[in-house]
């Protein structure tokens, strides 16, 4: 049974950190213990190597720049915001309203 989560099988773990770096981290590990109770858990050996791949076409620079957003036409809808990162193709903004 290929791909099963059994002891001595290997599995590939991939995850995207929540730190807004725009990367995916992957590694291959060997399963040493799998339990179902009290919760489903898998214990593995430490990975021998890890791979990190960028998900964005352009690298982003982390920043903290105060800015104002407006509607672009009438220039009358102004919202204070914070530019969290920026690149050649755009930026990520944060404002307290969402």
C-alpha positions as CSV (number, residue, x, y, z in Angstrom):
1,X,0.0,0.0,0.0
2,X,1.9,3.0,-1.3
3,X,1.8,6.3,0.6
4,X,0.5,4.8,3.9
5,X,1.5,6.2,7.2
6,X,3.2,3.2,8.7
7,X,6.3,2.8,10.9
8,X,9.5,2.8,8.8
9,X,7.8,4.4,5.8
10,X,9.0,7.8,4.7
11,X,6.8,10.8,4.1
12,X,7.4,14.3,2.6
13,X,6.3,17.2,4.8
14,X,5.5,20.5,3.1
15,X,4.3,23.7,4.8
16,X,4.0,27.4,4.4
17,X,5.1,29.4,7.4
18,X,2.7,32.1,8.7
19,X,5.6,34.7,8.8
20,X,4.6,36.2,5.4
21,X,8.0,35.3,3.7
22,X,6.2,33.7,0.8
23,X,8.1,30.5,1.0
24,X,7.3,26.8,1.2
25,X,9.5,24.5,3.3
26,X,9.7,20.8,2.5
27,X,11.6,17.8,3.9
28,X,11.6,14.0,3.8
29,X,11.4,12.1,7.1
30,X,11.1,8.5,8.3
31,X,8.1,7.6,10.5
32,X,9.1,6.0,13.8
33,X,5.8,6.0,15.7
34,X,2.2,6.5,14.7
35,X,-0.6,6.6,17.4
36,X,-4.3,7.1,17.3
37,X,-5.1,7.7,20.9
38,X,-5.5,10.1,22.7
39,X,-5.0,12.0,19.4
40,X,-3.7,11.0,16.0
41,X,0.1,11.8,16.1
42,X,3.1,10.9,13.9
43,X,6.6,10.9,15.3
44,X,9.5,11.1,12.9
45,X,13.2,11.2,12.7
46,X,14.8,14.6,12.3
47,X,15.2,15.4,8.5
48,X,18.6,15.1,7.0
49,X,18.0,18.2,4.8
50,X,15.3,20.8,4.1
51,X,14.4,22.6,0.9
52,X,13.0,26.2,0.8
53,X,11.3,27.5,-2.3
54,X,10.0,31.0,-2.9
55,X,6.3,31.2,-4.0
56,X,6.4,34.8,-5.4
57,X,7.6,35.9,-8.8
58,X,9.4,38.9,-7.3
59,X,11.2,39.0,-3.9
60,X,9.5,41.2,-1.3
61,X,11.2,43.5,1.2
62,X,9.8,43.6,4.7
63,X,8.9,47.2,5.8
64,X,6.7,49.2,8.1
65,X,5.7,52.3,6.3
66,X,2.7,54.4,7.4
67,X,0.5,55.4,4.4
68,X,-2.9,56.6,3.4
69,X,-5.3,54.8,1.0
70,X,-7.7,56.7,-1.2
71,X,-10.2,55.8,-3.9
72,X,-8.0,57.1,-6.7
73,X,-10.8,59.1,-8.4
74,X,-12.2,61.6,-6.0
75,X,-9.4,61.3,-3.5
76,X,-11.9,61.7,-0.7
77,X,-11.9,58.2,0.9
78,X,-8.8,58.2,3.0
79,X,-7.9,55.3,5.3
80,X,-4.7,55.2,7.4
81,X,-2.8,51.9,6.8
82,X,0.6,50.3,7.2
83,X,2.6,48.9,4.2
84,X,4.0,45.6,5.5
85,X,6.1,44.5,2.5
86,X,6.8,45.8,-1.0
87,X,8.1,44.5,-4.4
88,X,8.2,45.6,-8.0
89,X,4.8,44.1,-8.6
90,X,2.9,45.3,-5.5
91,X,2.7,45.6,-1.8
92,X,0.8,44.2,1.2
93,X,-1.1,46.7,3.3
94,X,-2.8,46.4,6.7
95,X,-5.4,48.6,8.2
96,X,-7.4,48.2,11.4
97,X,-10.7,47.8,9.5
98,X,-9.6,44.5,7.8
